[in-house]
Amino acid sequence: MTFLTMILFSIVALYIRTKPSVTLIGLAVIGVLGSWWSDWSVLTIISALIVFGIAAVLVWPNPLRRNISGSILGWVRNQLPTLSDTESQALKSGDVDWDGELFSGKPNWNNLLKEKRFQLTAEEQAFIDGPVNQLCSMLDDWKITKEDYDLPKPVWEFIRNNGFFGMVVDKKYGGKGFSAAAHSETVMKISTRSVTAAVTVMVPNSLGPAELLQHYGTQAQKDHYLPRLASGAEIPCFALTSAMAGSDAGAIPDEGVVCKGQWNNQEVIGLRVTWNKRYITLAPIATLIGLAIKVVDPDGLLSVDINRGITCVMIPADTEGVHQGARHLPMNQVFMNGPTWGNDVFIPMDYIIGGEQMIGNGWIMLMECLSVGRAISLPALATGAGKHCSLTTGAYAAIRTQFGRSIADFEGVQEALEPIAGYTYMMDSARRMTAAMLDRGIKPTIPSALLKFRNTDLMREVVNDAMDVVAGRAVISGPRNFLARVYQSLPISITVEGANILTRSLMVFGQGAVRCHPFLIQEIEAASAEPSDEVYAKFDKAFFGHLAHALSNVTRSFVLALSFGLLTRAPGDSGPKQHYRQLSRYSASFAMMTDISLALVGGELKAKQRLSGSMADSLVGLYFASASLKRFNDEGCPDYLLPLVDWSVQKCLYDIQMALDDSIRNFPVAWIRPLLRVLVFPLGLRTSAPNHVLGTEVAQLITRAGHARDTLTQGVYINNRPDDAVGRVLNAFKLNTAAYELSKKLHLAVRNSDEADGIKHLELQLEDHRALLLDWAKKNGVLSTQEIQQLDTAMAAVYDALQVDAFEPEAFEATQRSGLSEAVVEQQPPVANVS
Ligand SMILES: Cc1cc2nc3c(=O)[nH]c(=O)nc-3n(C[C@H](O)[C@H](O)[C@H](O)COP(=O)(O)OP(=O)(O)OC[C@H]3O[C@@H](n4cnc5c(N)ncnc54)[C@H](O)[C@@H]3O)c2cc1C
């Protein structure tokens, strides 16, 4: 009995995470009471004392325990992944927030729910409702991409004059000083109108000279450049990528050699810079080129030893020797993008962002700023695509009839519509939660990486599904097409700001496991420091804390899996409680798997990218489900959003289960797989994906007018003009919805009437058929004159919305004449290698 009580007590203590010392004292009390009650033998008492003694040595710091942890320290040094300079700098950059809670295995939901919600100020909302809407109304994406290959001049002027380039610049420098929420909302809305315009606006506000100067610039640099950047007098770009170094940006060969040179008729110390960059957004027209280079000082001209890491400089484009102007055409999107190069271009030290003392600190500067921009731009653009697809594809599915029924009624089509709506809710929720995090001053390194890769991946799924639903109408290019342009742009978002494969399989879990772990950073720091008493003490504390944490997660994973999460507490009045419980359960399993991966795979984790990728998927599921619940709670748990939040969380839970299952089945250390299976899935894989009933409900939220459709698609730019690609479909949807009862009445009358034999085969949407049908309806008093007019107008709009473009041969000849076939630029920049 005593033994069983002790086991039960230990499980409860580990589960609720009492202090190890308290647990041990509790066990001792149970032992003493047990020995007294049941008259233990001397041998039992001695054995119990020995076990207690060993436990006491491990629980309270003492020289013996120090010796144990000291030996483990040596082992840890070998187990730790070897980190490059850039990786170790990246690990230290940014902050840990909700991602840390998920890694802890015991997320505190109340903390999440009480955090600041996504919100715009009145001034920001006015900007979205005013200049942003106006800009959108000026954009005709077909004309921009097929005829002009550029944004029209008035659009460029409007963007500059209305401060679109200065959204992140502080108000005191003339910028807008907008919150991340406003920045995200702006990019999202513009992207629903034109990807080219959205990218043009988002790049100067993302990773670039403005953001870098604001955080790291000298006062003189800030005073000079920030007002010019905010007003659009300077167009910036930032060039990191070079031909031989894409994802491995730390390997750029571009160099700046410290040397003496002439500047303003004086001899000064500066840099002779050689670079050859490609894919650089805005480079063809930039007036201020931000560059990442490596600095060398072969002649020892600087007074201090320099760190040979990356350095960020900015070079005015009119500096002698700067090459720019040639353009790439990324997936036929026409935002300005192209190469830039220069050979031995002399610049003064003032051109180093932050001045001479920031030489070699570029990587950490980029990582910190990247985490901010990356959390905003592409997640917003991806959400914009999701909203756009929900709005247009839902409407199109409702008005398109085949086999005598709206295609929205076919289960097969609903299966494709379901993720369009569900994923859009997830993307939007995660975008909002992360933007609100930024507005609390957090630099979310891991959330920004996972948000970027997951939102752009989901965007790809959503747009592909939308293409399938809209089918031929989506495939035929032309001014009527409302999907093809965003479809074409998908691979760009997947590739930029950290290509998705690399981000998922290397960065998110690889960095997160270390960065967000409650003890690992302290262990790593101790393991990489010079040995000293202080270091040993620090490691000892972290290691034994880690051990208790790991044991607790093992216990929680098993107990919560067995109890279906019912033992955890869900926050009160916060919506569907079972979702919180299931997420707590999977968070514990995820945290346990993290510890076991670190302990058994250790330094090899970097190479085990498939394990890392599956674990990243689990984290993504936890993060996106949390975001969906947070948003639902922030919005007051309205009933009409319940299907969306249920779908999102169930889908995430199912994905987490499958990702953990994949990690266990393929765990690199085979002998532990059965144990992991018992600890994570003692009752087997029991989490189901959203069922068909819920799926249909979610699909119908976007094919029917209502609060859910309005909330889901909030923030899309809507032009109601019937000659607009989107306006045409929305107009038809609206009129069709309003005339639905009338068309039903007519169909019923036709079906029930013997006299209607001659018109039974007629299609209401076809112009000539419609006239006959409506005539019949009038003659037979089925519909009033006013009703006939309403139905006629609605059906004409539907007919028009179903049409695609066709071009006369002359149009193709004109295109061939002005096409790019003869204007392809063969770029031959010098090979950058000056060291
Ligand atoms: C339209 C466009 C705009 C851009 N704008 C800018 C800009 O303004 N400034 C700028 O500096 N750069 C810019 N880029 C560059 C962009 O950031 C790079 O394209 C990106 O970093 C990937 O480099 P890469 O294309 O050379 O792919 P590669 O590095 O060749 O990668 C190829 C594939 O291998 C994967 N991969 C690479 N290494 C690993 C690894 N260790 N583990 C697992 N997978 C790996 C990648 O995920 C990718 O799928 C832009 C690119 C494009 C296309």
The ligand as a Gaussian input file, in Angstrom:
#p B3LYP/6-31G(d) Opt

LIG

0 1
 C       11.104000      37.089000     -56.344000
 C       12.232000      37.038000     -55.369000
 C       12.497000      38.139000     -54.595000
 C       13.581000      38.124000     -53.720000
 N       13.918000      39.279000     -53.059000
 C       15.081000      39.306000     -52.364000
 C       15.560000      40.524000     -51.797000
 O       14.923000      41.569000     -51.889000
 N       16.759000      40.509000     -51.158000
 C       17.495000      39.378000     -51.028000
 O       18.558000      39.428000     -50.459000
 N       17.060000      38.199000     -51.547000
 C       15.891000      38.134000     -52.211000
 N       15.451000      36.951000     -52.759000
 C       16.244000      35.756000     -52.554000
 C       15.553000      34.695000     -51.717000
 O       15.609000      35.050000     -50.379000
 C       16.297000      33.383000     -52.044000
 O       15.775000      32.973000     -53.283000
 C       16.113000      32.347000     -51.012000
 O       16.907000      32.676000     -49.926000
 C       16.502000      30.959000     -51.509000
 O       17.710000      30.929000     -52.197000
 P       17.796000      30.167000     -53.608000
 O       16.663000      30.585000     -54.427000
 O       19.146000      30.365000     -54.125000
 O       17.557000      28.623000     -53.243000
 P       18.677000      27.601000     -52.745000
 O       19.396000      28.162000     -51.579000
 O       19.444000      27.129000     -53.899000
 O       17.758000      26.422000     -52.179000
 C       17.167000      25.454000     -53.034000
 C       16.280000      24.542000     -52.196000
 O       17.066000      23.858000     -51.237000
 C       16.543000      24.053000     -49.936000
 N       17.668000      24.113000     -49.006000
 C       18.785000      24.865000     -49.084000
 N       19.598000      24.615000     -48.062000
 C       18.975000      23.686000     -47.288000
 C       19.286000      23.029000     -46.067000
 N       20.405000      23.256000     -45.393000
 N       18.402000      22.144000     -45.587000
 C       17.252000      21.888000     -46.227000
 N       16.899000      22.496000     -47.381000
 C       17.745000      23.380000     -47.900000
 C       15.777000      25.358000     -50.001000
 O       14.731000      25.366000     -49.052000
 C       15.226000      25.314000     -51.413000
 O       14.035000      24.589000     -51.438000
 C       14.359000      36.949000     -53.604000
 C       14.059000      35.833000     -54.363000
 C       13.014000      35.862000     -55.240000
 C       12.740000      34.653000     -56.075000

